[in-house]
Structure formats: structure tokens, C-alpha cells
Amino acid sequence: MRLGRVLAGLGTMWFTTGAGGLPAQEAGAEAVPTAGRMWIAAKMLAAVETHFAHWEGVPDLDLDAAFRAYAEEAAAAPDRRAFSLASMKFLAGLRNGHTGFFDPWLRERFGAPLGFALERSPDGWVVRESRIDGLEPGDRVTTLDGRPAEEVIAELLPHISASSEREAVRKLWFQGAPLWPRRFTLALADGRTMEIRRGEQELRPVEPRRYEARVLPGGVAYLRIPHFETPEMEDSAIAFLEAHPDAPAVVVDVRRNGGGTTPMRLIGALMDRPYRGFAQSTSFSVGLYSAYHRIGQMVEPAQLDDYTRGYIDAFGEFEHPRLAFPGVVEEPGETVYAGPVVVLVDGGCASACEDFALPFASSGRGTLVGEPTSGSTGQPYMWSFPNGMSFRVSARRVSMPDGAPFEGVGIVPDVEVRPTAGDLRSGRDPVLEKALEVARRDR
């Protein structure tokens, strides 16, 4: 399975440094002992220096400066909430979606759902989904508590661990709930205002994305797979393919599929040709080479004898070395369906979902339609503390089989289609419409 300066609350104001303000009486009063804070900070730094595989994604990061700023903030944090938010921000600075700090206490105390999610569009910030009566998909939000939405969101994003701003925005409304005030007001482009009262207002029930298997007009077989977390999901999809081997085309919808276990059997059921997997790399360290590198940073060349200078010239550039492996060529299994395949993807397709999409992208077996996938993976090194806090550091970086970047980019579809505010408002699905057009073209 493949494995997201803060101050105490000042009334209901927004923090200018990025954390949502809370009334003073709601501040996270539980303390984290100083020794415990330093232990947590030290373990995170050691894990980053040893295991982090994505240095090329943060070429301008000064880790020493970032950690020093974090250590000062962590030491001065007045309570657990402030410490946890500072820790989130430090690891989020590595700009990797599989590297992050987690505190379930923070979510339990301050994680009441917002009830809505926005996305950036050419028209501004548009409601992508909502559980609040009167706030509907397609509504455009202009301000939050009187401040431009873009400005407020930009202050919150540095706390969200993500490999791209696009991924961070998607995570902000759910994983970032503790950053938001208890109450705030949205102003909409049509002149209406909407008060958000987290934990108080009634929300419509969450509509789960269910597995769906049906035959569309024209005989096209349609599969919607919301996750790959259970073997039953894969079993059902394969059984549906076995029942429709002569369908003129198959559309597999994995939008908003957050992953689970890579569905190798389903991939095999749809593939009719060899395909190459992700190329991979991981960090490693050679103590002696690191020592030479450090000497080269500390000592002027004129102060070194020729022998030592020769070693530094030879090995002193070994900063963050990597072991790299080309993607493995996988042979097709027992193909169940050999006709045209169209795969629907978006930014919510992540981790094992991207493992599923890759064979189609790398082999030409099918056509990908929609938006680029999440663009984050990386088998994390994980650590948990007795107080419930934990962190993970991504130890693997992958790229596309041809060497093109994947991290922070995702798998780019063959046919890019982005729903507009009007599509969201009307409930129209232009991605599925385009997929059916492609299916008719390809059969």
C-alpha cells in the first residue's frame, strides 16, 4: 500500500502569518513540555536529512535557516496548537505531499469541517462543493471576513504539505480545517454573504462517492471507482469487465480516487501490451563524502594541502546524492477487455490511483481525459510520538518513464477538460461528455 510565527488567537481576526484566528478562550491551552518539543523537532530534522528524497523540488531551500526559524518558534509556542501549527509549517516548507506533520488532538479540538471547498478558476475562487444550504457549486467567493479570498488563502497554504500549489489548495478545505477561524463570513460575487459557523451550523450529509458500474447509451461500459482501499472494489470492477468483453468502449472514472493499494489485477485485466512503470530514486548518505563536502564549505582552498584538496574536489559535491532506478517493464497479464479504454482523471486522483493511470499514459493503451493528477507519491519514513503526534518524510521520488517530471506535475491527460463555474452550477459533466466523444472516435 502506498502511503498532508504562529501566535495565540486574537479575537476572531485572521493571523497575518497564515493560521486562522481563534477567540482567546479557545486557544489550545494544553502544553507540550520544552524537552518534548525539542525531541520532536530533532527527530524531524534527522529524518529529513537522512530520508528526504525530493531535494530537487526545493532547490532554493536553506534547511538550516528554515529549521532554526522553526526551532525558535517551537520553543516560544504558548500551547500545543501553536507548536503543532509551527511543526506543520516547517515540514510543509519541503513542498512534498507525502511529507508532513500530524496531530490528531489538533483536529479533534479545532477540526470542525468548513462545509465547503473552493477552487481557483479564471473567474476567481469558485465553490467546488458545498454542504451548506444557500452556498452552491459554481458560486464565486470574493472576500473572507472582508479580505480578498486570494490573500487569505495565500496565508494559509504554507501550512499544507503538498507537492504543488494546486494540491495544497485541494487539501486546504479538509486537512487544513484547524487553520480556519470558528466563524467567518464569505462575500459572494452576486452580492450575498454567507456566515460560516464551524461546528455549529447544520451541514448536509456527505454524499459518498460510490462504486458504479453501468452501461451508457451506445453500449459504452462505465466504471466509477472511488478508491482502491479494498480488494472487493477491484474484484467488482474485474467482474464487470468480464461481463462486458464486447463493449464498444470502456470508460474508467477515477476522479477523486485517493488511492489505496495499487490495483495490479485490474491493470492487468485492461492492458494488452507491455508498459513501463515510474522511474524511482531515493536519497543515500556516505559519511566520509559528507565530511569532505563540509570541509569544502568551511575551509578556503588555499588552506588545504594538495592531497586533501584533491579529495574535496573529487567528493565534495556529494550533497544529497541519490540512487536512481529506471521504471520496470511490466508484461500484460490475462487481458479481460481489449477494446478502447478511456480513463477520467483529475487532481483528486492520487497515489495508487496514479499507479493505475500511469500504464495507460506510458503505453498508449488508452486515452486519459480530464485534469492532471495529484502528482505526489513517495513511500514515507514514518515516526509516532507518545502524545499522538507523528510525522512522515517521503523517501522515494518518482518520475515518468521517459524522465519527465511527475512530482508536483502529475500525469497530464491526453485531452484536458476543466469544468467551468457554469458546469458546476448546472451539474453538467463536460469531462464525461468528452470521454464519450473520444470513445466513439476510438472504437
N, C-alpha and C positions, 0 to 999 in steps of 0.2 A: 504494500500500500504506500502511496506517495503522500508523502506528507508534504498581518496582520500583526527662560527664568519663569517657571510656573509658580504663581502666587496663590495664597488662600483667597476664597471668594470675596468679592467686593460688591455687595448688594446683588443686583441682577444684571450688572454690567458684563460685557464680554471682555475677556482678557485680551490685551493687545499682543500678548505673546502666543496666543493660539488656543488656550484652554477655555472652555465655556465657564462663565462666572456662575457661582452659586451663592445664595444668601449665606451670610456669615455663620448662622446657626446650623447650616447644613454642611459645613466644611468637614473634611474627613479627619475626625479627631483622633482616630486610632494611630498610635505612634509606631514607628519602626526603629528599634534601638540603633544607635550610631554604628556599633560594631556590625550589626546585621546589614545595614546599608552598605558599608564598605566591603563586606564579604560578597554581597550580591554584585556590586559594581566590579569588584576584582574578578569574579568568576566570568562575568560577561566579557570583560576586556580580554581575558586569557582565551576564551572560546573564539572571539573574533580574530585575534592574532593567529590562532592555531588552525581554525577550521573554515573561516570565511573564504568562499570561492569566487567572489564577484568583484575583485578589486578593479577590474577594467570598467565596471559600471559606475565607479566613483573615483575617476582619475584625479580629481581635484581635492579629494578629502584629506585633510590633515587629521589623522586619527588621534595623535597625541593631544592636539589642541581641542578636538571635539570631546575627548574623554576628560580632559582637565576641566572644561566648562561644565560637563555633566557631573563630575565628582563634587565640584563646588556647589552646584545646585542641589545635588542629592544630600550633601551634608547639611545644607541650610533648610531643607524641606521641613515645613512645620508639622506635617502629618503624613499619613500613609498615602492619601490621594495625591498630594503634591509629589511625593517620592515616586510613585508609580507612573505618573504622567511624565516626569523627567526621564525615567527609565525608558518609557515608550518612545520618547522623542530621540533619545540617544541611539537606540537601535534602528529607529525609522530613518535616521540620517544615513544609514548604509544603503538605502534605496533598493531594498530587496524584499519581495513579497513573502518569502519563506524564512525571513529573519525578523524576530520581533520579541517583545516583552509582554507578558500576560499576567494579570492579577484578577482572579475571579471575584475577590472581595470588591474591587472597584466596580465591576459590572453589577454585582448584587446590590450595592449601595446607590450607584449613580447611573445604572444602565437601562433605566426605563426607556422603552422604544420611542422613537420620534413619531412613527406612524406614517412616514412618507420618505421618499427618496427623490433627489433631483439629478438631472444630468445636464451637461453643457451641450448646447445646440447653437446653431448660427443665430437663433433668436434670443440667446441668453440662457438662463437657468430654468429648465422646464421640468415639471413634475413627471417622473417616470412611472411611479406607482404610489398609491396612497390608500391608507385605511381610515382616513378622516373624512367624515361627511362634509361636503362642500369644497373639498380640495381634490381635484380630479386630475388624472393623467392628461398632459397637454397644457395645464395651467402654467403660466410663466411667472416666476417669482423675481421681484426686482430688489427688495430690501429685506433684511433681517434686523428687527429692532431699529429700523431707521438707517441702517448702514447698508451700502451696496452688497448684494449677495456675493459677488466675486471677491470682495475684500474680506468678508468674514470667513468664507470657505478657504481662502488662501492662508489665513492664520491657523486654521485647524489642521490642514493637511500635513504639516511637518510631524504630527504625532502618529500618522498612519503608516505602517510598514507596507511598502508596495514597490514594485519594480518600475512603475511609471505613474505619472500623474493620473492618467486615465484609470488605472487600477485603484489608486488611492481614493479617487472620487467615488468609485463604486463601493468601496469598503466603508467610507466615512459615515454613511447613514445607518450602519448596523454595528460594525465593530467599534466605531467611534462615538457611540451613544454617550459614554461617560464624559465626553468633552463638551457637551451642549448644556446650556442653562436649563433649569427646570421649566421655566416659562420664557417664551419669546414670541414675537409677532412677525408673521410674514406679510408683506405687502405684495399684491398681485398686480400684473400689468393691466388688468381690467378695472382697477380701482378698488377692489375688495381687499379686506385684511382678514387674516386668519390667526387667531391666538393658538399657540401650541402649548399645551399643559401636560408635559410628560408625566405619566403615572397617574394622571387624574382624569383625563378625558377618555370617553369611550371610543374604542377603535373597532373597526370592522374586523371580523375574523380573518386570519391569514388564509389565503387561498393557496393550498399546497399545489405545487406543480406535479401533477400525477403522470404516471406512465400512461401512454396512449398508443394504441395500435389500431389502425383502421384503414380502409380502402377509400381513397378520394375519387371524385368523379374522373372518369377516364381510366380507372383501374390502377392508378398510382398507389403503391403501398406506402403508408406514412407511419413512422415510428417517432414518438417523442419520449426521450429518455432523460428524466430529471436528475439522475445521479448514477454512479457506479459503485454504490456503497454495499450492495448485497448481491450475492450470486443469483438470486431469483430474478433481479432486473435483467441480467444478461441472459438467463435461461429463457425468459419470456420473449425477449427480442429475437433470439435464435429460433424459437418455436414459430414465431410469426413469419419469419423469413422462410422456414421450411414449408409453411402452409401456403406461401405465395411465390413459388420459384419462377413462375411465368409472368409476374407483374411487369408491365412495360417499363417501370422505373421504381426505385425505392428512394424515399426522402427520409433521412435520419435527422431529427431535430434535437441537437444537444445544446441549444442556447440555455444559459444559466445553469448548466450542469457543472457543479463544483468539484466533480471528480469522485475519488474513492479508490477502488482497485482497478488497475489497467485492464480493460476488458479484452484480453488476448483472444478468447474464443470467439467473441463477436467480430473482432477484426478479421480473424481467420475465416469466418463464415462469409465475409463480404469481399475479401481480397482474392484476386485471380492472378496475381503476379508478385514477384519479389519486391520488397520495399526496404529502404534503409531507415534506421532509427536515428534519434538525436545523436549528434556528436557530444561528448562529455569531457569535462575537465574538473580537477579538484586541486586544492592547494596542498603543498607539502613544504617541509622545512628541513634544511640541513644546517645544524647548529654552527659548524665551522664557517660555512659560506655566509651565514648571517653575521658572524663575528667580523669577518673581513669587510662586509658591507658597512657595519657600524664604524669600524676603524676609518674607512674611507670618508665617512660623514664627519668624523671628529678631528682628524689629523690632516694637516696640509701635506701635499705630496712631497715637498722639499724636506720634510721632517722624517721621511721614511728611507730606509736603505733600499737598494735595488731589489733585493730578494723579497722583502715584504711588499714593496710596491708592485712587483710582478704578480703576486698572489691577489692583491686587491684589484689590479687591472683585469685579472682572469675571472675572479669570482665575486667582485664587489657589486656587480649589478644584479645579483640574485636576490632581488626583493620581490616577495610574493611569487615564487616560482610555482609552476603548475605541472601536473601530469595530465596529458590530453589523450583521448581515445576517439577514434573515428566511430561513427554510427555502425552498428552491426546490421548486416543484410539478413533480413528475415525472409524465409521462404513461405509461400502461401500454404495454408492448411487445406482442409477439406472444404472447398467453396460450396456454400449453400445457395447463394444468389450471385449470378454472373452478369446480370443486366446493368443498365445505367444506375449510378448512385449519386445522389445529391445530399450533401451534409450541410446543415444550417448551424452556424456558429456566431458567437458574439463575445463581448468582453467578460461575460459570466462563465464562459467555458474555460475551466482551469484545471491544472494538474493532470489527473488521469483522463479528463475529457480531452486535453490537448494531446495526450498519448494516443487517444482514439483518432483524433483528426489528422495527426501527422502522416500516417501511411497513405492517406488519400492525397495529401498535399505533395508528398515526396515521390509518389509513383505515378501520378496522373490517373489513378484508378477512378476517381470521382471528381465532382465539381464542388468546391466549397462556396457557399453563398452567405452573406451577412456582414459581420464586422470582425476585425481582428480579435483573436482570442486573448485571454488574460496576459500571457507572456511571463509566467513565473512558475518555477519548479526548483528543486534542489535538495532533496534528501537532507533534512536538517539534523544537526547535532543538538540534542535537547538536554535541558537540565531543570530540575524542580527543587524548590526550597521548602522547608518545613512549614512556613507560613502560607503556603499555597501559591506563591508567586513562581513563575517559571519563565524561561526564555528558550529560544531556538535560534540557531545560526546555520544558514544554508551552506552545506559542504560540497555541493555539486552545481556546476554551471553547465548549461547545455546550449548548443547552437543548432541551427538547421543542418541537415546532412550535407548541404553544399557549402557550409561555413557561414551562411548569412546569420545575422543576429536573431536570437529568439527572445532572450531576457529583455523585458520592457517593451518588446515589439509584438510578440505573439505570432501566431500563424495567420498570415494575411490571406483572406479568401480570394478565390479567383474572380468572383463577382461581388463587389462591395455594395451593400444596400444598408442605409441607416434610416430607421423610421423617423419621420418628422413630428413636430408638435401636433400637427393636424392628424397624423396617423394615430398617435397616442390618444388623442381626444375622441376619435371616431371608433377606435378599436380595430382599425384596419391593420393587416399584417402584410406589408409590402415585401418582406423577406420570403415568406412562404409563397406569395404570388410569383415572385421572380424565380423561386426554386421550381415551381410547376412549369413555368415558361422554359427553363433550362431542361427540365425532364422531357418535355415534349420535343425539344430540339435534339436531344441526345439519343432518343430511342430509335 
